[in-house]
């Protein structure tokens, strides 16, 4: 029972710490916290706690071995995911000059009162502009009605700027050629501005989109 109370206290301490970290990391415009923060540490505490319960109440050697194998598999999976995330963050930091230039171009080119669209919402939020259609993967066609709403907004010229994964600009928009090269590693992002704003963007803009 004392061990269980200790784990409960650890979970409570982590909860308070995670709240503090979340408040700290989201205090600046354009920042957010990763949802994995809330789940990774509690899981790492709960699995050993469950193992103590199994070991104390189970005399069957096979059951213990199965639980040990399960715990090892969970730990290995978490380690692999963590390594992939660290690698992604490393390369993301190397992309920062390119991302900072996107933010600066949005600030300079897109009027403050007009919304933007971005597959990476933090870029628009950091630039201090309104963001419409936050979760872009919900509008990629899995829900036809939602997809059509996005297409209607694009065709109406609602957005002053758009950050997309595709190099070809949507109809009525022009891609901005930035001074920093497009990063080779990382899911690419391209900045497009509405045709009437292309002249205020830094660098030459590509031809207007045709679809």
Protein Blocks (a to p, Z undefined) as FASTA:
>chain_A
ZZmmmmmmmmmmmmmmmmmmmmmmmmpghiacdfklmmmmmmmmmmmmmmmmmmmmpcbf
klmmmmmmmmmmmmmmmmmmmmmmmmmmmmmmmmmmmmmmmmmmmmmmmcfkbccddfbl
klmmmnopacehkblmlmnopamklmmmmmmmmmnomambdcdfbfbdcehiacdddfbd
cdfbdcdddddddfklmmmpgcjdddddfZZ
